[in-house]
Amino acid sequence: MHRAAAPNMEYKRCSSCIPGLGALTGKNQQRRQRPYSWILPQLLIDIGVRGKALIWIADFLRGRRIKVRFNGAFSKDRRRWAGVPQGSVLSLLLFLLYINDIHPYLTEDTKVACYADDIAIWHTSSSIEKSEKMLNTSMRGVEKWAMELKMTINPIKTNLCVFSTDRKNRHKFNPKISINNQIIDKIRNPKYLGVILDEELRFTEHIISTSNRATRKLNILRRLCGTNWGAKPKTLRTTYTTLIRPIMEYATPVWAPSSSSLKGRLDSVQAKAAKIITGAVSSTNNEKIQRECGLDLLKSRRQLKTIKFTNSLKSKKTEHISHRTYLNWTQKEVIKRSSTLQKDYPYTDGSSDLTLSNGGAGINIILQDGTHIKIKEGAGKISSNFTCELTAIWKALDVCLNQPFLHQTEGIIIYSDSRSSLEAIQKGNTRITQKIHSLLTQLETLEKNCILQWIPAHVGIEGNEMADELAKEARKLSQRKEQMSVFDADALAKYKIIKHKVIRPI
């Protein structure tokens, strides 16, 4: 995925602003042939603004003059030939209407996000050459759009970033994208609407920067109190929740999926604030001191903010852009991100009756062309969910190694919703995990990549839901005779001795 953030726009000096509405011509006249003074009124007419409102807005823009005040002294008046008055509520609305039709100037599969004069344009593809071509074509459209609106683009404030999870080859991606015959600079950490992005969208730099900034702000609390003097705890808590906590919660739904260790940096800042407010020593338990201080844990607040944001998107009208974005979003897209690797995607799942017997393993392999290979197999008469999950992963590897599509791909990514199974494979100290290690070694010999990726269960991921159905159906198949693992033997004993209850008739 590539982002070219479009730039600050500046108006060109024209002969007049709004000389009169009677001079307006029809909609079919090319905008680039019109003076600036005709463009905005025609846009207002196109969206249905008529009568007194149109005349009032024209008068609002006509004949405006500006001057600068410095140290109590005023400069000479200067006439504004174009643009809208800065600071007016109406000015922002008129500007948004003015730039609202950029979409037709971009290629069909190029996306754009506009927030006032901050514009981001991106293209997603597994081919860097295709994205480069599409973005260059879109930049030509942006140049035409700006020329017709009598605006100039500042290439110095325009930059691009390549987003990819391919760490091995990412440094080789250097697309040449230009605007106004000037190559756009490539950067690693662009900042858009106050959020620092990175090449893998992990938001590492943003969270580190935010935590450092919030830590410096804690000095406000330290100056308001000491060990035996200062403001009341209630005043300090209000100061923290008003001036410091909002910094750490800005754009929470965007970076909430980042790693727990990164978000822990923010949690530690709130813990420090709670200790300053209450006067507790640094060795005090972080969670307890926050609750004593009356502060909700940031983890809980992040969850709540994300849920509220999602509900807000769902509540929008069907034609609203935010609602359309939510409907088009899928969990699968987030997981795959924009990797340039060409891989196949097996989803695996395991299931057993009463979590111990008649195990089933389900595998749903999604090939690059979109076709599915569905496999279901019994995992054993006595088999826990844990063993079924490992059996499914082993079977997926075995099937992939014996399929012709493996030679046409760089590797495979196996998705499993069992974190404990993936951790067991990493240790490799059981019989079935050793079998999995053996198959992974064969893949390595063939110079094929293999990634074992954890995904959340039952959140609407199509491939995972299909694997879950296959695993449930596999429980009814004939079961393989396998030697019981120590883990299953322990689980069976625990079930029979502790958890098993005999229900007697009343």
HURAGI-V630249 format. One record per residue. N is the residue number from 1. RES is the residue in three letters. PHI is phi as a letter, one per 20 degrees, with the letter a starting at -180 (999 if undefined). PSI is psi in whole degrees, -180 to 180 (NA if undefined). NEAR is the number of other C-alpha atoms within 12 Angstrom. Layout:
n=(N/N)
res=(RES/RES)
phi=(PHI/PHI)
psi=(PSI/PSI)
near=(NEAR/NEAR)
This chain:
n=(1/2/3/4/5/6/7/8/9/10/11/12/13/14/15/16/17/18/19/20/21/22/23/24/25/26/27/28/29/30/31/32/33/34/35/36/37/38/39/40/41/42/43/44/45/46/47/48/49/50/51/52/53/54/55/56/57/58/59/60/61/62/63/64/65/66/67/68/69/70/71/72/73/74/75/76/77/78/79/80/81/82/83/84/85/86/87/88/89/90/91/92/93/94/95/96/97/98/99/100/101/102/103/104/105/106/107/108/109/110/111/112/113/114/115/116/117/118/119/120/121/122/123/124/125/126/127/128/129/130/131/132/133/134/135/136/137/138/139/140/141/142/143/144/145/146/147/148/149/150/151/152/153/154/155/156/157/158/159/160/161/162/163/164/165/166/167/168/169/170/171/172/173/174/175/176/177/178/179/180/181/182/183/184/185/186/187/188/189/190/191/192/193/194/195/196/197/198/199/200/201/202/203/204/205/206/207/208/209/210/211/212/213/214/215/216/217/218/219/220/221/222/223/224/225/226/227/228/229/230/231/232/233/234/235/236/237/238/239/240/241/242/243/244/245/246/247/248/249/250/251/252/253/254/255/256/257/258/259/260/261/262/263/264/265/266/267/268/269/270/271/272/273/274/275/276/277/278/279/280/281/282/283/284/285/286/287/288/289/290/291/292/293/294/295/296/297/298/299/300/301/302/303/304/305/306/307/308/309/310/311/312/313/314/315/316/317/318/319/320/321/322/323/324/325/326/327/328/329/330/331/332/333/334/335/336/337/338/339/340/341/342/343/344/345/346/347/348/349/350/351/352/353/354/355/356/357/358/359/360/361/362/363/364/365/366/367/368/369/370/371/372/373/374/375/376/377/378/379/380/381/382/383/384/385/386/387/388/389/390/391/392/393/394/395/396/397/398/399/400/401/402/403/404/405/406/407/408/409/410/411/412/413/414/415/416/417/418/419/420/421/422/423/424/425/426/427/428/429/430/431/432/433/434/435/436/437/438/439/440/441/442/443/444/445/446/447/448/449/450/451/452/453/454/455/456/457/458/459/460/461/462/463/464/465/466/467/468/469/470/471/472/473/474/475/476/477/478/479/480/481/482/483/484/485/486/487/488/489/490/491/492/493/494/495/496/497/498/499/500/501/502/503/504/505/506)
res=(MET/HIS/ARG/ALA/ALA/ALA/PRO/ASN/MET/GLU/TYR/LYS/ARG/CYS/SER/SER/CYS/ILE/PRO/GLY/LEU/GLY/ALA/LEU/THR/GLY/LYS/ASN/GLN/GLN/ARG/ARG/GLN/ARG/PRO/TYR/SER/TRP/ILE/LEU/PRO/GLN/LEU/LEU/ILE/ASP/ILE/GLY/VAL/ARG/GLY/LYS/ALA/LEU/ILE/TRP/ILE/ALA/ASP/PHE/LEU/ARG/GLY/ARG/ARG/ILE/LYS/VAL/ARG/PHE/ASN/GLY/ALA/PHE/SER/LYS/ASP/ARG/ARG/ARG/TRP/ALA/GLY/VAL/PRO/GLN/GLY/SER/VAL/LEU/SER/LEU/LEU/LEU/PHE/LEU/LEU/TYR/ILE/ASN/ASP/ILE/HIS/PRO/TYR/LEU/THR/GLU/ASP/THR/LYS/VAL/ALA/CYS/TYR/ALA/ASP/ASP/ILE/ALA/ILE/TRP/HIS/THR/SER/SER/SER/ILE/GLU/LYS/SER/GLU/LYS/MET/LEU/ASN/THR/SER/MET/ARG/GLY/VAL/GLU/LYS/TRP/ALA/MET/GLU/LEU/LYS/MET/THR/ILE/ASN/PRO/ILE/LYS/THR/ASN/LEU/CYS/VAL/PHE/SER/THR/ASP/ARG/LYS/ASN/ARG/HIS/LYS/PHE/ASN/PRO/LYS/ILE/SER/ILE/ASN/ASN/GLN/ILE/ILE/ASP/LYS/ILE/ARG/ASN/PRO/LYS/TYR/LEU/GLY/VAL/ILE/LEU/ASP/GLU/GLU/LEU/ARG/PHE/THR/GLU/HIS/ILE/ILE/SER/THR/SER/ASN/ARG/ALA/THR/ARG/LYS/LEU/ASN/ILE/LEU/ARG/ARG/LEU/CYS/GLY/THR/ASN/TRP/GLY/ALA/LYS/PRO/LYS/THR/LEU/ARG/THR/THR/TYR/THR/THR/LEU/ILE/ARG/PRO/ILE/MET/GLU/TYR/ALA/THR/PRO/VAL/TRP/ALA/PRO/SER/SER/SER/SER/LEU/LYS/GLY/ARG/LEU/ASP/SER/VAL/GLN/ALA/LYS/ALA/ALA/LYS/ILE/ILE/THR/GLY/ALA/VAL/SER/SER/THR/ASN/ASN/GLU/LYS/ILE/GLN/ARG/GLU/CYS/GLY/LEU/ASP/LEU/LEU/LYS/SER/ARG/ARG/GLN/LEU/LYS/THR/ILE/LYS/PHE/THR/ASN/SER/LEU/LYS/SER/LYS/LYS/THR/GLU/HIS/ILE/SER/HIS/ARG/THR/TYR/LEU/ASN/TRP/THR/GLN/LYS/GLU/VAL/ILE/LYS/ARG/SER/SER/THR/LEU/GLN/LYS/ASP/TYR/PRO/TYR/THR/ASP/GLY/SER/SER/ASP/LEU/THR/LEU/SER/ASN/GLY/GLY/ALA/GLY/ILE/ASN/ILE/ILE/LEU/GLN/ASP/GLY/THR/HIS/ILE/LYS/ILE/LYS/GLU/GLY/ALA/GLY/LYS/ILE/SER/SER/ASN/PHE/THR/CYS/GLU/LEU/THR/ALA/ILE/TRP/LYS/ALA/LEU/ASP/VAL/CYS/LEU/ASN/GLN/PRO/PHE/LEU/HIS/GLN/THR/GLU/GLY/ILE/ILE/ILE/TYR/SER/ASP/SER/ARG/SER/SER/LEU/GLU/ALA/ILE/GLN/LYS/GLY/ASN/THR/ARG/ILE/THR/GLN/LYS/ILE/HIS/SER/LEU/LEU/THR/GLN/LEU/GLU/THR/LEU/GLU/LYS/ASN/CYS/ILE/LEU/GLN/TRP/ILE/PRO/ALA/HIS/VAL/GLY/ILE/GLU/GLY/ASN/GLU/MET/ALA/ASP/GLU/LEU/ALA/LYS/GLU/ALA/ARG/LYS/LEU/SER/GLN/ARG/LYS/GLU/GLN/MET/SER/VAL/PHE/ASP/ALA/ASP/ALA/LEU/ALA/LYS/TYR/LYS/ILE/ILE/LYS/HIS/LYS/VAL/ILE/ARG/PRO/ILE)
phi=(999/c/c/d/e/f/e/f/d/c/e/e/f/c/f/b/d/c/f/r/e/f/e/f/d/f/f/f/f/f/f/f/e/e/f/g/f/e/f/f/g/f/f/f/f/f/e/o/f/c/m/f/f/f/f/f/f/f/f/f/e/f/m/e/c/c/b/d/d/b/l/n/d/d/e/f/f/c/e/e/e/b/n/c/f/f/n/e/f/f/g/f/f/f/f/f/f/f/d/f/d/f/g/f/e/d/f/f/e/e/d/b/c/c/c/l/e/e/c/d/c/b/c/d/a/e/d/f/f/f/f/f/f/f/f/f/f/f/f/f/f/f/g/f/f/f/f/f/e/m/d/d/d/e/f/f/e/d/b/c/b/e/d/a/e/e/f/f/d/f/f/e/e/c/f/e/d/c/b/l/m/c/f/f/f/e/c/e/c/f/d/c/l/n/d/e/e/c/f/d/l/e/m/f/f/f/f/f/f/f/f/f/f/f/f/f/f/f/f/f/f/f/e/e/b/c/f/c/b/o/f/f/g/f/f/f/f/f/f/f/f/e/d/d/g/g/f/f/d/f/l/g/f/f/d/g/f/f/f/f/f/f/f/f/f/f/f/f/f/f/f/f/f/f/f/f/f/e/m/f/f/f/e/f/g/f/f/f/f/f/f/f/f/n/d/f/f/f/f/f/f/f/f/f/f/f/f/f/f/f/f/f/f/f/e/f/f/g/e/f/f/f/f/f/f/f/f/f/f/c/f/f/f/f/f/f/l/c/f/e/f/e/c/d/c/e/d/c/b/c/b/b/f/l/m/c/c/l/f/c/d/c/c/c/e/d/e/f/e/n/f/d/d/d/c/c/b/f/d/p/f/d/b/e/g/f/f/f/f/f/f/f/f/f/f/f/f/f/f/f/f/d/d/f/f/f/f/d/c/e/r/c/c/e/e/c/e/d/f/f/f/f/f/f/f/f/f/m/d/c/f/f/f/f/f/f/f/f/f/f/f/f/f/f/f/e/m/d/f/b/d/e/d/f/c/f/e/l/c/n/f/g/f/f/f/f/f/f/f/f/f/f/f/f/f/e/e/f/e/f/e/c/f/f/f/f/f/f/f/f/f/f/f/f/f/f/e/d/e/f/c/e/e/e/f/f)
psi=(137/141/125/103/120/157/175/138/144/140/143/150/127/174/-27/172/-76/85/-31/147/-19/-17/0/140/-179/169/-21/-13/139/136/-32/-15/-6/150/164/-38/-17/-21/-54/-45/-38/-38/-39/-41/-38/-32/5/9/123/174/-138/-34/-43/-42/-40/-44/-40/-41/-34/-33/-16/135/35/144/149/156/159/137/129/121/39/-5/146/144/177/154/144/143/139/122/-21/168/-172/157/134/137/-11/142/-39/-30/-44/-43/-44/-37/-41/-40/-34/-37/11/-12/41/-25/-43/-15/-3/159/159/-40/14/133/154/142/127/133/100/-124/9/113/129/131/132/160/135/128/158/-5/119/-31/-40/-44/-40/-44/-46/-41/-37/-40/-41/-35/-35/-37/-39/-41/-44/-43/-46/-38/-42/-30/7/39/158/150/137/101/-24/-34/9/137/167/158/141/120/122/148/5/85/-30/-40/1/-35/-16/-12/102/72/142/98/131/157/132/41/25/129/132/133/139/131/161/-30/77/153/122/120/39/0/126/120/160/172/-24/6/41/-14/31/-52/-37/-46/-39/-45/-41/-43/-39/-41/-43/-36/-41/-34/-20/-20/-24/-44/-40/-31/-14/-9/163/-165/-33/23/170/-173/161/153/-37/-41/-41/-41/-40/-39/-43/-48/-20/-40/-26/-50/-39/-29/-41/-12/7/130/36/-47/-22/-48/7/-33/1/173/153/-34/-37/-47/-23/-27/-38/-40/-37/-30/-43/-37/-41/-41/-42/-37/-34/-42/-43/-14/20/158/162/-22/0/143/128/-48/-42/-39/-31/-40/-39/-33/-11/23/128/144/138/-32/-45/-40/-37/-42/-47/-43/-39/-42/-44/-40/-44/-44/-36/-41/-43/-27/-9/159/156/-36/-6/139/-36/-38/-41/-39/-41/-41/-35/-15/138/151/-33/-39/-38/-40/-46/-25/-132/39/139/-3/143/104/163/156/93/133/134/152/154/153/148/155/133/24/7/-25/159/65/149/141/130/135/129/106/123/115/170/-29/5/-6/157/139/115/129/137/140/142/142/-7/150/-45/107/125/168/-38/-47/-38/-40/-44/-38/-41/-43/-44/-44/-38/-42/-43/-42/-45/-37/-24/15/143/-24/-19/-32/-10/9/162/-16/-166/154/118/122/129/142/14/100/-37/-35/-42/-37/-37/-38/-38/-38/-41/36/17/167/-47/-34/-31/-35/-38/-41/-38/-43/-36/-36/-39/-40/-41/-37/-35/3/41/135/148/125/128/114/127/141/152/149/148/48/19/15/117/-48/-39/-39/-38/-41/-36/-42/-41/-39/-40/-38/-32/-20/-24/-6/168/136/141/147/104/149/132/135/162/-39/-45/-37/-43/-42/-39/-43/-42/-40/-44/-36/-41/-51/-23/127/135/120/116/143/144/NA)
near=(40/48/43/45/41/38/31/22/29/20/25/23/18/22/17/22/32/34/25/22/26/15/15/24/21/17/17/12/15/18/26/20/16/25/31/32/38/36/40/38/42/34/29/29/24/18/17/12/20/18/14/12/15/26/21/19/27/31/19/24/31/25/24/22/21/18/15/13/11/9/7/7/9/12/13/12/13/13/20/25/25/33/35/33/25/18/9/14/12/17/20/20/22/29/30/23/27/33/31/27/23/33/23/18/29/26/25/17/22/32/28/32/25/25/23/22/28/25/32/35/39/37/37/31/27/26/22/29/21/23/35/32/25/34/41/35/27/35/42/25/27/37/31/26/28/33/28/29/38/30/29/23/34/25/26/20/25/33/36/43/39/45/38/32/24/24/16/13/16/23/18/13/28/23/31/29/36/32/33/22/15/20/22/31/25/27/26/26/27/31/27/29/20/21/28/28/31/29/32/29/33/29/31/29/25/36/39/25/25/33/31/20/22/33/29/19/27/33/23/25/36/26/17/22/26/21/17/11/14/20/23/20/27/20/19/33/32/22/28/36/28/17/23/32/34/24/29/40/36/26/24/34/25/27/31/34/23/25/16/19/17/25/33/23/28/38/33/29/35/41/39/37/42/42/37/38/40/35/28/23/17/16/13/18/17/28/23/19/28/28/18/22/30/24/32/25/29/31/27/17/22/30/21/19/22/23/18/16/22/22/16/17/24/22/18/18/15/15/14/15/18/21/20/16/19/22/19/16/19/17/22/23/16/18/25/30/25/29/30/29/30/27/31/37/43/43/51/52/54/53/43/38/25/20/25/34/31/34/44/47/48/46/48/43/41/31/27/23/15/14/15/20/28/32/34/39/39/39/46/35/31/36/40/37/38/39/46/50/47/48/44/49/52/40/37/43/42/25/25/37/29/15/17/11/25/29/20/18/26/23/31/37/37/41/44/44/35/34/21/19/35/31/21/25/32/18/16/19/18/22/23/32/31/20/22/34/28/20/27/33/19/20/27/18/14/18/16/28/28/35/26/33/25/24/29/21/24/19/15/17/26/26/41/37/29/31/43/40/27/34/38/32/29/34/36/24/22/17/23/24/14/20/17/24/24/19/23/28/19/18/26/25/16/14/18/15/12/12/12/14/9/9/6/5/4/3)
